[in-house]
Amino acid sequence: MFLTRRVNSLRNDENGSALMAVLGVMAVTVVIGLTITAATVNGLGVTSSNKSLVQSRAAAEAGVAVVAAGLSGAATCPATFASAGNPKYSAAVSYLNAGGAVVSCTIATQVKITSTGTSQSTGVNGASSGDTSVVEAVYPYTPALTPGIVSSGAAIYLANGANFNNGGLIASAATVPAIQVKTGNLDCDNNTTITGNVVVVTGGISLKKCTIEGDAWAFGTATFPPPGGTITGMLRASGTRPSGQPLVRWDPTMPMPTVPAWTEFGYNRNDWVTSAGVLFNEVVKPATSSNCALPQNNGTSPVIFNALNCAGVSDSGDVTLYNDLVVVAKKFDFGNSLDFVSSNPAIARRVWFITPDLAPADGVATCSPGQGAFTIGNQLNVVAPVSVMLYTPCAISTGNGFTWRGQMYAGTISNWNNANFGYVGIGLPGANLAAGTYTPGGSSGSPSVLGALVSSRDLVG
């Protein structure tokens, strides 16, 4: 009996060991199976994530390419782009200045394109990191220029100094210089008030019973001959402080604003284009040794009165403007009372008086032989809403008062008598008077230009 029990015990031990072995093998098999399953699932997630990343990044880069192509040559300033279908992109455009600040597209110097791409196949098992990609690209940018004439420059720009000698008012806008003098002096000696800033680049300022209501800069000295003058803002000048200028408004180290070189402007009929891109009409006067009379109305379309074949242009009575008017002549002699009025008091009209600079390569105001001053003898009145731009490399000379709305760009002012001048921005076609540059045909407009890629980087999607 003892032997029988011993045999049974051995048999039970063998069965237990076998069972444990079987269970051990099963456990190992389960662990291996789970590991393989986990590896397979993880591998599938990685594979799907990589696939979606390739798709989303390609879509984001495609968005940058489409936007870059759309901005170059555009006449407008688009801000967003998007594609349909899958994969797809959505892109935003930021217009920036040189410092990277967001500005209006009309003054931007660079653009930043931020494009978000979305994949067609999304990642599985939570592997979604590649579903979207964001690419940022920066390009240099030149804004589109719409047809028409853009205002620029100071209220009054003088290449060779000025003499305001008999009273009046010169009023500018808060952000526009009232007077810029490139060379020579600014002399004022009888009750003229200048509202705005004054800059005299190489000469001095002399105020005798005159007032500058703004800041003033002069490379030379500032003097206040008896009974004295007034500068209500800060003054920077050479030499000692004028006795009439308080110490708190005297700063000889105040940086002088930049005054551009003389803008060389001739006569090119193709410069004169409407906002619709249509050339102004042109009326060419036949050659004569006498002055040609200024037209008393200009019809219903913008027109150029080309009197370069005449000795000059003189007045023949009040002018009623039915549209914009350009008068090109060697000189202007307005001796009688003369009003410029709009045919409709609710519609603004513009007039340009142009004496071309016939020496465009010398960089200075050149009053050529045969050319002469813009002369006002007895009352010239620019009646709102009419505004007038005068460009002449010669002088401005006034006799017995005038009222002006607009701008003046001249060689010099040799006489200024009882004037009431109010700034209205007009400008010249193709000219940037604030920079001293001119581009022929500039008023015909130009599309935007995108330069070569500056930088590109991936952002977190």
C-alpha positions as CSV (number, residue, x, y, z in Angstrom):
1,M,0.0,0.0,0.0
2,F,2.8,2.4,0.8
3,L,4.3,1.7,-2.6
4,T,1.0,2.4,-4.3
5,R,0.7,5.8,-2.6
6,R,4.2,6.7,-3.5
7,V,3.6,5.9,-7.1
8,N,0.4,8.0,-7.1
9,S,2.3,10.9,-5.5
10,L,4.9,10.9,-8.2
11,R,2.3,10.8,-10.8
12,N,0.5,13.8,-9.3
13,D,3.8,15.8,-9.2
14,E,4.5,15.0,-12.8
15,N,1.0,16.1,-13.8
16,G,1.4,19.4,-11.8
17,S,4.8,20.1,-13.4
18,A,3.4,19.5,-16.8
19,L,0.4,21.8,-16.1
20,M,2.7,24.5,-14.9
21,A,4.9,24.2,-17.9
22,V,1.8,24.4,-20.2
23,L,0.6,27.5,-18.3
24,G,4.1,29.1,-18.6
25,V,4.2,28.5,-22.3
26,M,0.7,30.0,-22.7
27,A,1.7,33.1,-20.7
28,V,4.8,33.6,-22.8
29,T,2.7,33.2,-25.9
30,V,0.2,35.8,-24.7
31,V,3.0,38.3,-23.8
32,I,4.6,37.8,-27.2
33,G,1.2,38.2,-28.8
34,L,0.4,41.4,-26.9
35,T,3.9,42.8,-27.7
36,I,3.4,42.0,-31.4
37,T,0.0,43.6,-31.3
38,A,1.2,46.7,-29.6
39,A,4.1,47.0,-32.0
40,T,1.8,46.6,-34.9
41,V,-0.7,49.2,-33.6
42,N,2.1,51.6,-32.8
43,G,3.8,51.1,-36.2
44,L,0.4,51.7,-37.9
45,G,0.1,55.0,-35.9
46,V,3.6,56.1,-36.8
47,T,3.1,55.2,-40.5
48,S,-0.2,57.0,-40.7
49,S,1.2,60.0,-38.9
50,N,4.1,60.2,-41.3
51,K,1.7,59.8,-44.2
52,S,-0.5,62.6,-43.0
53,L,2.5,64.8,-42.2
54,V,3.8,64.5,-45.8
55,Q,0.3,65.4,-47.1
56,S,-0.3,68.4,-44.8
57,R,3.2,69.8,-45.3
58,A,2.9,69.5,-49.0
59,A,-0.5,71.3,-48.8
60,A,1.0,74.1,-46.7
61,E,3.9,74.6,-49.1
62,A,1.4,74.6,-52.0
63,G,-0.5,77.3,-50.2
64,V,2.6,79.5,-50.0
65,A,3.4,78.9,-53.7
66,V,-0.2,79.8,-54.7
67,V,-0.3,83.0,-52.5
68,A,3.1,84.1,-53.8
69,A,2.0,83.7,-57.4
70,G,-1.3,85.5,-56.6
71,L,0.4,88.5,-54.9
72,S,2.9,89.1,-57.7
73,G,1.2,91.3,-60.2
74,A,-2.0,91.8,-58.2
75,A,-3.8,95.1,-58.4
76,T,-5.4,94.6,-55.0
77,C,-4.3,93.5,-51.5
78,P,-5.7,90.0,-50.8
79,A,-5.6,88.9,-47.2
80,T,-6.7,85.3,-47.3
81,F,-6.4,82.3,-49.7
82,A,-8.0,78.8,-49.3
83,S,-8.3,75.6,-51.4
84,A,-11.1,73.1,-51.7
85,G,-10.9,69.3,-51.5
86,N,-8.3,67.2,-49.7
87,P,-5.5,67.7,-48.9
88,K,-6.2,71.5,-48.5
89,Y,-4.6,74.7,-47.3
90,S,-5.7,78.0,-45.9
91,A,-3.3,80.9,-45.9
92,A,-3.2,84.4,-44.4
93,V,-1.2,87.4,-45.7
94,S,0.3,90.0,-43.4
95,Y,1.6,93.3,-44.9
96,L,4.6,94.6,-43.0
97,N,6.9,97.5,-42.9
98,A,10.7,97.2,-42.7
99,G,10.5,96.8,-38.9
100,G,8.1,93.9,-39.1
101,A,5.0,95.8,-37.9
102,V,1.7,95.2,-39.7
103,V,0.8,98.2,-41.9
104,S,-1.5,99.0,-44.8
105,C,-0.6,97.1,-47.9
106,T,-0.2,100.4,-49.8
107,I,2.9,101.3,-47.7
108,A,4.2,97.7,-47.0
109,T,7.7,96.7,-47.9
110,Q,7.4,93.0,-47.2
111,V,4.7,90.3,-46.8
112,K,4.4,87.4,-44.5
113,I,2.5,84.3,-45.7
114,T,1.3,81.9,-43.0
115,S,-0.1,78.8,-44.7
116,T,-1.8,75.9,-42.8
117,G,-2.0,72.6,-44.7
118,T,-4.5,69.8,-43.7
119,S,-3.9,66.2,-44.8
120,Q,-6.4,64.0,-46.6
121,S,-5.5,60.9,-44.5
122,T,-5.4,61.6,-40.8
123,G,-3.3,59.6,-38.3
124,V,-4.9,56.6,-36.5
125,N,-4.8,55.6,-32.8
126,G,-4.2,59.1,-31.6
127,A,-1.2,59.8,-33.9
128,S,-2.6,63.2,-35.1
129,S,0.6,65.3,-35.0
130,G,0.9,65.2,-38.8
131,D,-2.7,66.1,-39.6
132,T,-1.8,69.8,-40.0
133,S,1.3,71.6,-40.9
134,V,2.0,75.4,-40.8
135,V,4.6,77.1,-43.0
136,E,5.6,80.7,-42.7
137,A,7.4,82.6,-45.6
138,V,8.5,86.2,-45.9
139,Y,9.1,88.0,-49.2
140,P,10.0,91.6,-50.2
141,Y,7.0,93.5,-51.5
142,T,6.3,96.5,-53.7
143,P,2.7,97.6,-53.5
144,A,0.5,98.0,-56.5
145,L,0.1,101.6,-57.8
146,T,-3.4,102.3,-59.0
147,P,-3.8,104.7,-61.9
148,G,-4.0,108.4,-61.0
149,I,-1.9,111.0,-59.3
150,V,-0.8,110.5,-55.7
151,S,-0.3,113.4,-53.3
152,S,3.2,113.8,-51.9
153,G,5.6,116.5,-50.7
154,A,5.4,119.6,-48.6
155,A,2.9,122.4,-48.9
156,I,5.5,124.7,-50.4
157,Y,8.9,123.5,-51.6
158,L,11.5,126.0,-52.7
159,A,14.8,125.1,-54.3
160,N,16.5,128.5,-53.9
161,G,15.0,130.4,-50.9
162,A,12.0,132.7,-50.4
163,N,11.1,136.2,-49.4
164,F,7.7,136.6,-47.8
165,N,7.5,140.3,-47.7
166,N,4.0,141.6,-47.3
167,G,1.7,139.6,-45.1
168,G,-0.6,136.7,-45.4
169,L,-1.2,133.2,-44.1
170,I,0.4,129.9,-45.0
171,A,-1.4,127.0,-43.4
172,S,-0.4,123.3,-43.8
173,A,-1.6,120.0,-42.4
174,A,-0.4,118.6,-39.1
175,T,1.8,115.9,-40.7
176,V,2.9,117.9,-43.8
177,P,5.8,120.4,-43.7
178,A,4.6,123.9,-44.4
179,I,7.8,125.1,-46.1
180,Q,10.9,123.3,-47.2
181,V,13.8,125.3,-48.5
182,K,16.6,123.3,-50.1
183,T,19.2,126.1,-50.6
184,G,19.1,129.8,-49.7
185,N,17.4,131.7,-46.9
186,L,13.8,132.1,-45.8
187,D,13.1,135.8,-45.1
188,C,9.8,137.1,-43.8
189,D,9.5,140.8,-43.0
190,N,5.8,141.9,-42.7
191,N,3.0,140.1,-40.9
192,T,3.1,136.6,-42.4
193,T,1.9,133.7,-40.3
194,I,3.1,130.2,-41.2
195,T,1.1,127.4,-39.6
196,G,3.3,124.3,-39.7
197,N,6.9,123.2,-39.6
198,V,9.7,125.0,-41.6
199,V,13.0,123.5,-42.7
200,V,15.8,125.5,-44.2
201,V,18.6,123.1,-45.2
202,T,21.6,125.4,-46.0
203,G,20.5,128.9,-45.2
204,G,19.1,130.9,-42.3
205,I,15.7,132.1,-41.1
206,S,14.9,135.8,-40.6
207,L,11.6,136.8,-39.1
208,K,10.6,140.5,-38.9
209,K,7.1,140.8,-37.5
210,C,6.4,137.2,-38.7
211,T,5.3,134.1,-36.9
212,I,6.0,130.4,-37.4
213,E,3.4,128.3,-35.6
214,G,5.4,125.1,-35.5
215,D,9.0,123.9,-35.3
216,A,11.8,125.4,-37.3
217,W,15.1,124.1,-38.4
218,A,17.9,126.1,-40.1
219,F,21.5,125.2,-40.9
220,G,22.4,128.8,-40.6
221,T,21.3,131.3,-38.0
222,A,17.9,132.4,-37.0
223,T,17.4,136.1,-36.4
224,F,14.4,138.3,-35.3
225,P,15.0,141.8,-36.6
226,P,13.0,144.6,-34.8
227,P,10.2,144.5,-34.0
228,G,11.0,140.8,-33.7
229,G,9.5,137.5,-34.8
230,T,7.9,134.4,-33.1
231,I,8.5,130.7,-33.4
232,T,5.9,128.9,-31.2
233,G,7.5,125.5,-31.4
234,M,11.1,124.3,-31.1
235,L,13.9,126.1,-32.9
236,R,17.2,124.5,-34.0
237,A,19.7,126.9,-35.7
238,S,23.4,127.7,-35.7
239,G,24.9,130.4,-33.6
240,T,23.4,131.9,-30.5
241,R,19.8,131.7,-29.4
242,P,17.7,134.7,-30.7
243,S,16.7,136.9,-27.8
244,G,13.0,136.4,-28.6
245,Q,13.2,132.6,-28.5
246,P,12.6,131.2,-25.0
247,L,15.3,128.8,-23.8
248,V,12.7,126.0,-23.4
249,R,12.0,126.2,-27.1
250,W,15.6,126.3,-28.2
251,D,17.5,123.1,-29.1
252,P,20.5,123.5,-31.4
253,T,21.0,119.7,-31.5
254,M,17.5,118.8,-32.6
255,P,17.8,116.5,-35.7
256,M,16.9,118.2,-38.9
257,P,14.2,116.4,-41.0
258,T,15.3,115.2,-44.4
259,V,14.5,117.5,-47.3
260,P,14.6,115.8,-50.7
261,A,16.5,117.0,-53.7
262,W,14.7,119.0,-56.3
263,T,12.4,116.7,-58.3
264,E,13.1,116.9,-62.0
265,F,9.7,117.1,-63.8
266,G,9.3,117.7,-67.5
267,Y,6.3,117.2,-69.7
268,N,5.3,113.7,-70.8
269,R,1.8,113.5,-72.1
270,N,1.7,109.8,-71.1
271,D,2.1,110.8,-67.4
272,W,-1.4,112.2,-67.3
273,V,-3.8,109.3,-66.7
274,T,-7.2,109.2,-64.9
275,S,-8.0,106.8,-62.1
276,A,-9.7,104.6,-64.8
277,G,-6.4,104.4,-66.7
278,V,-7.5,106.8,-69.5
279,L,-5.1,109.4,-70.9
280,F,-6.1,113.0,-70.5
281,N,-7.1,114.7,-73.7
282,E,-4.5,117.1,-75.1
283,V,-5.0,120.4,-76.8
284,V,-1.8,121.7,-78.4
285,K,-1.7,125.4,-79.2
286,P,0.1,126.4,-82.4
287,A,3.3,128.3,-82.3
288,T,3.1,132.1,-81.6
289,S,5.5,134.7,-80.2
290,S,2.6,136.0,-78.0
291,N,1.0,134.6,-74.9
292,C,-1.9,132.2,-75.4
293,A,-5.1,132.8,-73.4
294,L,-6.0,130.5,-70.6
295,P,-9.2,128.6,-71.6
296,Q,-12.3,129.7,-69.6
297,N,-13.6,126.2,-69.4
298,N,-12.2,122.7,-70.1
299,G,-15.1,120.6,-71.3
300,T,-16.3,117.4,-69.7
301,S,-13.1,115.4,-69.8
302,P,-9.7,115.9,-68.1
303,V,-7.6,117.9,-70.5
304,I,-4.1,119.2,-71.0
305,F,-3.8,122.7,-72.4
306,N,-0.3,122.5,-74.0
307,A,0.9,126.0,-74.6
308,L,4.6,125.2,-74.9
309,N,4.6,126.7,-78.4
310,C,3.4,130.0,-77.0
311,A,5.5,132.6,-75.3
312,G,3.5,132.0,-72.2
313,V,0.0,131.8,-70.8
314,S,-2.1,134.8,-69.7
315,D,-5.6,135.1,-68.2
316,S,-8.7,135.9,-70.2
317,G,-11.3,135.9,-67.4
318,D,-12.6,133.5,-64.7
319,V,-12.2,129.8,-65.3
320,T,-15.1,127.3,-64.8
321,L,-13.8,123.8,-64.4
322,Y,-16.0,120.9,-65.6
323,N,-13.2,118.4,-65.0
324,D,-9.4,118.4,-64.2
325,L,-7.2,120.8,-66.1
326,V,-3.4,120.7,-66.8
327,V,-1.8,123.9,-68.2
328,V,1.8,123.5,-69.5
329,A,3.6,126.7,-70.5
330,K,7.0,128.4,-70.4
331,K,5.7,131.1,-68.0
332,F,2.4,132.4,-66.6
333,D,1.3,136.0,-66.5
334,F,-2.0,136.5,-64.6
335,G,-2.3,140.3,-64.4
336,N,-6.1,140.6,-63.8
337,S,-8.5,139.4,-61.2
338,L,-9.1,135.7,-61.8
339,D,-11.2,133.1,-60.1
340,F,-11.0,129.3,-60.6
341,V,-14.4,127.7,-59.7
342,S,-16.0,124.3,-60.1
343,S,-19.0,123.9,-62.3
344,N,-20.5,121.9,-59.5
345,P,-19.8,123.3,-56.0
346,A,-20.1,119.7,-54.6
347,I,-17.4,118.2,-56.9
348,A,-13.7,118.8,-56.4
349,R,-11.7,119.8,-59.4
350,R,-7.9,119.9,-59.8
351,V,-5.6,122.2,-61.8
352,W,-1.9,121.8,-62.5
353,F,0.2,124.7,-63.7
354,I,3.4,123.2,-65.1
355,T,6.6,124.9,-66.4
356,P,8.8,122.0,-67.2
357,D,12.4,121.7,-66.0
358,L,14.3,121.4,-69.3
359,A,17.5,120.3,-67.6
360,P,16.5,117.0,-66.0
361,A,20.0,115.7,-65.3
362,D,21.4,118.5,-63.2
363,G,19.4,117.9,-60.0
364,V,18.6,121.5,-59.4
365,A,15.8,123.9,-60.4
366,T,16.8,125.2,-63.8
367,C,14.9,128.2,-65.3
368,S,15.9,127.9,-68.9
369,P,16.1,130.8,-71.5
370,G,12.6,131.6,-72.7
371,Q,11.0,130.5,-69.4
372,G,9.8,132.9,-66.8
373,A,8.1,133.4,-63.5
374,F,4.6,132.4,-62.3
375,T,3.3,136.0,-61.9
376,I,0.1,137.1,-60.2
377,G,-0.7,140.7,-60.7
378,N,-4.0,141.4,-59.1
379,Q,-6.0,138.8,-57.2
380,L,-6.1,135.1,-58.1
381,N,-8.7,133.1,-56.2
382,V,-8.8,129.3,-56.0
383,V,-12.4,128.7,-54.8
384,A,-13.2,125.5,-52.9
385,P,-13.5,122.7,-53.8
386,V,-11.0,123.5,-56.6
387,S,-7.3,122.8,-55.7
388,V,-4.2,123.8,-57.7
389,M,-0.7,122.4,-58.0
390,L,2.1,124.7,-59.3
391,Y,5.4,123.3,-60.5
392,T,8.0,125.7,-61.9
393,P,11.8,125.8,-61.8
394,C,11.5,129.6,-62.0
395,A,10.2,132.1,-59.5
396,I,6.8,132.9,-58.0
397,S,6.0,136.6,-57.9
398,T,2.7,138.0,-56.6
399,G,1.4,141.5,-56.8
400,N,-1.8,142.3,-55.0
401,G,-3.0,139.2,-53.1
402,F,-4.3,135.8,-53.9
403,T,-6.1,132.8,-52.3
404,W,-4.6,129.4,-53.0
405,R,-5.7,125.9,-52.1
406,G,-3.1,123.2,-53.0
407,Q,0.7,123.0,-53.3
408,M,3.6,125.0,-54.7
409,Y,6.9,123.5,-55.9
410,A,9.1,126.3,-57.3
411,G,12.6,127.6,-57.7
412,T,12.1,130.6,-55.4
413,I,9.6,133.1,-54.2
414,S,10.8,136.6,-55.1
415,N,7.7,138.4,-54.0
416,W,4.8,137.4,-51.8
417,N,2.0,139.9,-51.3
418,N,-1.1,139.4,-49.1
419,A,-1.5,135.7,-49.7
420,N,-3.9,133.3,-48.2
421,F,-2.4,129.8,-48.8
422,G,-4.1,126.6,-47.6
423,Y,-2.5,123.2,-48.1
424,V,-4.4,120.5,-50.1
425,G,-2.5,117.5,-51.2
426,I,-2.4,117.1,-55.0
427,G,1.1,115.9,-56.2
428,L,2.4,115.3,-59.7
429,P,2.0,112.1,-61.8
430,G,4.9,109.7,-61.4
431,A,6.6,111.9,-58.9
432,N,7.3,111.3,-55.2
433,L,8.0,114.8,-54.0
434,A,8.8,113.5,-50.5
435,A,11.7,111.5,-52.0
436,G,12.7,113.8,-54.9
437,T,12.0,111.1,-57.5
438,Y,10.1,110.9,-60.8
439,T,9.2,107.9,-62.9
440,P,7.8,108.6,-66.4
441,G,4.3,107.3,-66.9
442,G,4.0,106.7,-63.2
443,S,0.3,107.7,-63.0
444,S,-0.7,104.9,-65.3
445,G,-0.3,102.6,-62.3
446,S,1.7,99.4,-61.8
447,P,1.0,95.9,-60.3
448,S,2.5,94.7,-57.1
449,V,5.9,93.0,-57.2
450,L,7.0,90.1,-54.9
451,G,10.7,89.7,-54.5
452,A,12.8,86.6,-53.9
453,L,12.1,84.5,-50.8
454,V,13.8,86.0,-47.7
455,S,12.9,83.3,-45.1
456,S,10.8,80.2,-44.6
457,R,10.2,78.1,-41.5
458,D,7.9,75.5,-40.1
459,L,5.6,76.5,-37.2
460,V,3.8,74.2,-34.8
461,G,0.5,73.1,-36.4
